[in-house]
Amino acid sequence: MNIDLCHVRNPLIGWDIQVTVKADVGEKIASARIDVNGFPEFDQQLPTPLNAWHKTLVQQGTYPGENKVLVTITNDQGEQTTDEDDWE
């Protein structure tokens, strides 16, 4: 799995968090979970396994302050791949 995770300051409040995932050859994306500062903000089994997936969460986390995002992707074989981003 190839996970691209980034954050951009939202002009209203908090951060916009963008997650893009591309499956490696021979695997598919079956489910995704996004935790922001220790709280689950997205947790979903996908209706059909996908080759690529994208999700944007808006107005998340705190500004100013410490933030941490943890992304967990499960493939169609039950294997998990994680990525995290933290910033102040």
KEZAKOL-316448 format. One record per residue (C-alpha): y, z, x. Coordinates in pm, whole numbers, plus 50000, padded with zeros to 5 digits. Example, Ala and Ser with C-alpha at 12.3 -4.5 7.8 and 13.67 -1.06 7.14 Angstrom:
495505078051230/498945071451367/
END
This chain:
500005000050000/503514992350113/506075016349960/509815010049993/511845040449887/515635043449896/518475063549743/522035053249654/524845076349544/525485072649171/529245071649093/528785095048795/526425121948922/523485125649159/521575096649308/519835065149195/516355063149346/514585029849383/510875026349449/509194992949518/505464990549587/503364961049698/499594963749705/497634952450008/495124924249977/492054935849786/493724964749602/495894969849295/498384996649189/496815018348916/499275047348879/502545060649016/504175094749040/507715102749157/508735138849226/512415147049282/513155180749442/509695193249344/509865182448979/507875153248832/510385127448709/507885099048658/504105101048626/502315071948466/498975054448463/499825017248450/498374998648150/496814972648383/496544974448762/499354955048933/499974937449264/503614949249274/505624975849093/509284986849083/511025016948927/514615029348937/515475065148841/519185070948776/521305102248817/518645122648999/518895151149246/522055169249348/525245158649519/526215174849745/523025192049850/519555187349987/517275162749812/513655152549855/511705124949683/507935122049705/506185090649578/502435090349522/500735057249442/497065055649342/495185023049380/492425009549156/489815025549385/491295060549343/492875062049691/496385076649721/499275065949940/502425087249968/505925082650101/508845106450106/512575105750163/514885135350215/518625137150270/521715158850230/
END
